[in-house]
């Protein structure tokens, strides 16, 4: 094999390797992507029923319930002031999680309409609310005022 053919073969193998690596990275990123939906959008059926997504808003006062003491399963309601969605989570809630505060949960919508969370994130100081949750609440309030 001539040196020129060796170089062309090397370049061809390198191009195939780069394309394959890019395809694998794109596939991995796509499978880990979770879009954000407000409770109003989830109630309207805009959220995917079979895929992972995030929901955010405020935890409704008086809605936090412990379902099982031994398994750390809790249920609470996330609201954007227009619609409410029940969220069920098994695990340890963040230290800053409490009723009346902003929250973002990642999970799937169950067949019964309850959001089954895999991860729950809480705000980190008194004035902060996740941007998606703040936008969802403002949008819901504008919709309520318009009607």
C-alpha positions, 0 to 999 in steps of 0.5 A: 500500500502506498503512503497516499493510500494509507493516508486516505484510509486513515482519514476515512477511518477518522471521519467514520469514527467522528461521525459515529461518536457524534451520533452516539453523543446526540442519542445520549443527549436526546434520551436524557433531555427533559422538557418543562411543562406547567401544570396548565399545560399538563392538564391540557394534555400538552405533556408527553404521556410516555416520556420524561419531563419536568413540571414546576410551580408552587407547592399548594399549602396543606397538600403535602401528605406522607403515604407510607412511613417506611418507604418515604413516599410523599404526595403533594400538589404543584400549582401554577395558580390556574391548574393543579397537578398531584405529584407522588415521590418516593425518596428524601425531599430536599431540605428546602422543600416546603409548602408554599414554595417553588419546586421543579420535579422530573418524572413521568405522568402516570395513567391515573393523571398523577405525576410520578417524580423521580427527582424533586428540586426546591428553591435555594433562597427566599427570593429565588424561584426556578425560571420555568416555574416563575414563567408558568405562574405568570402565564397562568395568571395572565390567562386567568385575568384575560378570561 
